[in-house]
């Protein structure tokens, strides 16, 4: 299995799939994040932020934006250890957000508000994986929050 971190979808098939309605019900987006050592803004602005610090500006802003599209931030945590499997390099953080459906995710990521804050995401990230998931019938009872 080859893994490639990216900032934006570049494969035509991925873009086409994102524009489809997607699965019924809520989706949960798993974000595997790899930060740059130093933030690098596309407009060339001088900056003393680490990649993580720049991304955290985005993270706070997107957490506030998510409810406008029916979404919410569920979890964010630092990656500390790979317990099973092998990868060349670990991601730095895992974040999970929920959306009522794929269309809500697409609408948010195409909004002017998101584009305005995404400059910090791009400055802070070396790349990431976004994995769309849905709750399966067999795991619905695993939730501990009722």
Buried (B, 14 or more C-beta within 10 A) or exposed (E): EEEEBBEEEEEEEEEEEBEEEBEEEBBBBBBBBBBBEBBBBEEEEEEEBBBBBBBBBBBEBBBEBBEEBBBEBEEBEEEEEEEEEEEEEEBBBBBBBBBEBBBBBBBBBEBEBBEEBBBBBBBBBBBBBBEBEEBEEEEEEEEEEE
